[in-house]
Amino acid sequence: MGDVVKFLDDLIKPGNWPFLVVFAIVLAAMAAFIVFWIVAFVKKERLDISHRFGPVWIHLRGGPDDPKEQPRRFRKLLYVKVNRLANQTVQKAPFYERTVVRLDGPERTVPVFDEAVYYTLKLFPKTRKLGPEQDVSNGVVDPRLVIPWLSLGPKYAGSRVAQLVDIDPNADSDTMLSVSHFLNGLQASDHDICTYADEDAESLRLVVDFSSIPQARDLISTKGAQILLNGQPVDTDDLKYEDCGESVHMAHCRDAKKGYLLKMDFTFKNWSSAAWGDDSRAA
């Protein structure tokens, strides 16, 4: 302690002002370095820190969580609402018959044994020319493009394949929303629902809602979600899964790379039993 006092006493003696100036500059530089280091750490870790020094509150907020600091990137959400579900091999009659106007002849009338509505929302960083979109199902696809609006006119004239349809928005927009009915797409032995990262994405989200299906809690289960790339599982800490209520499942992947496939596999228990064929299940 005595050495420190002697150093300070020598420091303030007359004639030492050049050294004092240099010393002050060094202290200021060190203080600036510490401040910049703290800010960089907060931004990297996406922290939200508050601390009180007497009557003063100091608040440091991580940049990536602040939309003013972080430019928006591509984001995609697929919400799947399963309205009806039965096994056509044991169900006595379809729930109803749907007319799919893009199909020809007898294929236009579709007996519906399962129905899932796919709401696909894409948010782009800025307005762009939207390219063709494609819906694919094991069953029949009946699409609607809502944003930008596309009626079932000439754009669908070549969409004669029941399981596949190309949607050509041919418009500039920073948003795309499609609402498509997928009919009889859950009849196969593998019951999986997935969404695809068209490009590097800030957020890729999948929600599957079975809440309209009677006894769904007892009859439908899942092991969660996984990310695939070129058919191979990807191990990432950016994937989160949770149940958002009874028979509603949500998976979310941050920093999704182009080509990532976000997938949920579901098990329909006793799928070939009468539990999936009772006419009373119809809505």
Secondary structure, DSSP 8 states (H G I E B T S, - for coil): -HHHHHHHHHHTSTT-HHHHHHHHHHHHHHHHHHHHHHHHHHHHHT-EEEEEETTEEEEEE-GGG-TTTS----EEEEEEEEEEE--TTT-SS-SEEEE-TTS-GGGGEEEESEEEEEEEEEEEEEEEE---EEEE-SSEEEEEEEETTB-SSGGGTT---TTEEEE---SEEEEEEEEEEEESTT-SS-EEEEEE-SS-EEEEEEEEE-TTSTTHHHHEEEEEEEEEETTEEE--TTEEEEE-STTEEEEEEEEE-TT-EEEEEEEETTTTSGGGT-GGG--
